[in-house]
């Protein structure tokens, strides 16, 4: 049921995906059934110090903008 709700929010939210999602996209039980297609969809990204620092800096800049708006 949570997968259906998540799918609905993803399809009707502020930033909708280009391709509509289904409840199966958010259900872990369905992921194992489609293991062959899932492995081709998601590529594992190696977390390096450089990548971690970049993520940190981007997140910090974004949160700083949010903090200014909230004040």
PyMOL commands that set and color helices and strands:
alter all, ss='L'
color gray80, all
select helices_A, chain A and resi 2-12+23-26+28-33+35-41+49-70
alter helices_A, ss='H'
color red, helices_A
deselect
rebuild
show_as cartoon
